[in-house]
Amino acid sequence: MQVQLIRHATLLVKAAGKTLLVDPMLAPRGHDEPVPMSANQVRIPLVDLPFPAAELPQLLALVDAVLLTHTHRDHWDSVAQELLAKHLPILCQPADAETLRGQGFTQVLPVEAQLDWEGIRIYRTGGQHGTGEIGQMMGTVSGFVLEAEQQRLYIAGDTIWCEEVTQALDQCRPNYIVLNAGGAQFLKGDPIVMTAAEVAQVARYAPQATVYAVHLETVNHSTEDRATTKAYLVQQGLGSQVHVPADGEWLPFTSLRTEEQLS
């Protein structure tokens, strides 16, 4: 299994001979309106993709399916909807299936709890995209655990540290975890994704796993950047367990776990 961070929460996952594109936000820098009710009003994305725009069609030609945690515009933007072939399989949470079909995609595959797809076993996990009224307003979100080649990769999605995350860690025992960090926050309310402190909580709860903090330095309502996230994790003694990859970086995966560990 190989994983590349493209930008924000957009990942390229290669497993079982297939290539999945996760949460594609493909617009150039400044293409979209800023997230409202935030401390700054800079247009998003804040940065360009980590490769020339002319190379984007080559990347998309490699994709066998899209995996969507939810359809907020920083995970499923208008450029992705326009560029991706409408016959491409879209693996998603059930709550988004009708929206995706309405956008013209003809192979929408909602994952209720578990789905086997082309040699990859996919488990859907829950999450909380914030607390209180804001959390309710943000709607339903999911994460996914991908199992292939004796590895389990947990893509937590847009969630804070909550019971649903601990359940996923307990039930699936992933050896790799991708967390959406940055502490994104509106002018009112608590953060709607994980802060560096919550990333540390996940790492301590799952000491067997290598953790990657992504979802950084791309949207205007984030409150923590790579430097502050790295500094906090190092200060907490977690610098070797938790990585904060750059855009375009292939995530450093360690050795495979045994079948016994995956059982």
N, C-alpha and C positions, 0 to 999 in steps of 0.2 A: 504494500500500500504506500502511495506517495501523495503528499498534499502540498499544494502551493497556495500561499496567500496572494491573491491578486490585489485587492484593496478593500478596506473596511471589513465587511463580513463575507466578501466574495472569495470563494475558494475553488480550486481545481483539485478534485480528488480522483486519483487513478487507483482502481482496485479491480481484481478479477478480470483484467483485460478490458475494462470499461472506464470511461472518463465521465465524471459527474461535475457539473457546474453548480455551485451552491450560492444561493442568494445573489444573483447577478445585479450589481449596480455598475453600469457600463458607460455612463455619461462622461463627457469631458469636464474638466474643472469649470465650476461656475455655471453649469448648464441649467440648474434648477433653482427655484425659489428657496430661501432658507427655511428651516423648521421654525414655525411661529412660536411666540410666547417664550423666547429664549433670550439669554443675556446678550448675545450678539446676533446680528442679522446679515451675516456674510453668506453669499450664495453658495450652494453646494453642487457637487463635491468640492471640498476645500483644496484637493490636489488632483492632478491628472492620474490616469492609469500609469503603471510603471513600465509601459512600453509604448511605442508610437501607435497612434490610432490606426494607421494603415495595417498594422499586424493583427488587429482585432478579428477580422474575418477568418484569418488562419487559425486563431485560437478556437473560435466558435465551430469551425469545421471539424474539430477533434471531438466535440462534445457528443456523448451518446444519450444523455438525459440531464435534466435540471432538477435539483433538489431545493425546495423552497420551505423555509421555516415559517414564513408568513409573507404577506404581500404589502407591507409598508414600503414606501417609495425608495427608501435607502437600502432595500433588499431586493426589490423587483421594480426597477425604474422603467420609464417610457422607452429608453433606448434599448434596453434588453428585450422588452416586449416587441419592439419593431424589428430587431435584428435576428432574433431566434426563430428558427423554422417552426411553423405552426404544427407540424407533425411530430415534433420532438417530444418524447415522453417527459411529463412534468410530475415529479413525485412531490406530494404536498400533504398538508393537514386537511382533513375533511372539510373544515370550515371555509377553505379557500377554493374548493373544487368548482363551484358554480361560477365564481368570479373569473377563474382561469378559462373555463369553457366559454364564457361570455366574451373573453378577449380573443377568441378564435382558435385556441389550442385544442387539438382533437384527441390527444392521448394524455388525458389528465388521470393520474393514478393516485387517488387519496390513500394514505396509509392510516388505517384505523389504529391498530396496535402493532402489527408486525406484517412485513411483506418481504417475500423472496423475489428478488429481481436480478436476473442475469448473473447469478452466482454471488450476489451480495445480499445478505440478510439485513433488513432495515427494521429497526425498532423505533417507534415514535415515543417521545417523552414529553412531559408537560413543563410548564414554566409560568412565571408571573412577570409580566412586562410593567412592573411598578407596583405601587401600593395604593390602597384606598380608591378614591374616585378616579384618579389618573390611571391607575392600573386597570380599572374597569373600562375606562375610555379607550385604552390602547388595544383592547380586544384580545382575542385568542391567539396565543403563540405556541409553537412547538419547538422541540429539539429532536435530533435523530441520532441513534447509535447505528453505525455501519459496521457490520462484521464480515470480514473476508480475509483469506490468507492468514488465518490464526491471529488476527488482530481485531481489536475493537476501538473504533474512533467515535467519541461522543462529541457531537456538535450541539452545544447547549441552546443556541439561538438567543433571542433577545429576552433575557430573564435576569432577575436578581437572584441572590442566594435565598432559596426557599425550600419548602418540603418536597416539591416536585423534583428539584435537583438532587437532593439527598436520596430520594427514591430511585432515580435513574442510576446514581452511583452505586447504591446498594445492590440493585437488581442486575445491572449489566457489568459492573466492575471493568470499565474501560481501561485500556492502557495508554490511550491518548485522549486528551480533552481540549477542545477549542472553546474558549469563552469569549463572549462579546463584552469587552471592557469599555472604559472611557467615562463611566459615571454620568452618562447623558441625563440631563435634568432640565425641566422647564423652570420658569420664574417662580412657580409655586409647586410644592410637593417634593417628594423624595426622588432619588435617582431611579431611572427606569431600566437601566442595565447595570451590570456589575461594576463596582468600584475596585480599585486595587486591593482594598481590604477584603472585599468579598472573593476576589480571585485567590487571595491568600487562604481564605477559609476553605475553598474548594480543594486547594493543594494539600492542606493539612488533613482534610477529610479523606482524601484519596492519595495517600503517600505512594501507592504503587504506580501512579500514573505520571506521565509527562504532560505538562499543561502549557497551552499556548494562549496568550492574551492578544486578541485582534480587535477590530471594530474601533480603531483609534485614528484620530487626526484627519477625519474625513467629513464629519457633519458638524454643524455650527453649535449644537446644544451639548456637545461633549464638554466635560469639565476637567478631564485628566488626559495628558498626552503620554507618549511613549517614555519620555525621560522621567516623568514623575512616577509612572507605573513601575518602570524598572527600578528606580531608586527605592521605592517602598518595598518591593519584593526582595531586593538585596538586603535592605535593612532588617527584614524579617527572616533572613537566612534561607530564602527560597530561590535564590538566583540560579542555582543549578537545576532545580526542578521545573521552574516556570520560565518560558521563553517569551520574548516580546518581538516577534518577527517584523522585518521591514516589508513594505509592499513589494511584491514580486519574489519574495524569498520562498524557497522550498523548505518546509519545516523539518528540522533535524529529528528524525525518528531513530529510536534506539533499537536494540535487538528484539526479536520476536518473543512473545510469551509462549509458554508451553500449552498443550491441549488441556492439561490439568488446571492451569490457571484460568483458562477461558470457560471452564465448566461451571 
